[in-house]
Amino acid sequence: MIQGKYNFKCQYGFTLIEVIVILLLIGLFSTVALSRYSSTNPAKLLKETDILKNHLYHARARSMGDDVQWDIKLSAGSYTLEKDGVTAPVNLPGESSPVHNFSDGVTVTTGAGSTVYFDKWGSPGPADINIVLELGTESRNISISKNTGFIE
């Protein structure tokens, strides 16, 4: 056999098995990446829960300092800071208005249409208050203890 410049026995490229393995890995990684950034992202729900808790703390603190009733009026996709039952003349902390709109898909499932009042001692009244935020199948609870106004 004559050895020339070209070696026709050497083949370049991928085998079918290698191509299938690479496609499976790409599919797996893209599935994981999409699940982390989907609309039911638990981090989004946690963020909205923390924001609502902080705004409840704010309303409670204002009530105790002003000797005026401050409250948070909840609706399905937003809530409003109120002073004596009227939209507050001040903005919520970190907001450009007294209204906070939840991120897309986040809703209040219990407590919607209700108002959380705080008196001059920071108490929401004689009954515990439970607020549930939901995003897809995920949910987060906020509890406000009767009489003391402890928020957890």
Helices and strands as residue ranges (DSSP letters): H 16-36, H 42-66, E 70-74, E 78-83, E 86-87, E 99-101, E 107-110, E 115-118, E 129-135, E 138-144
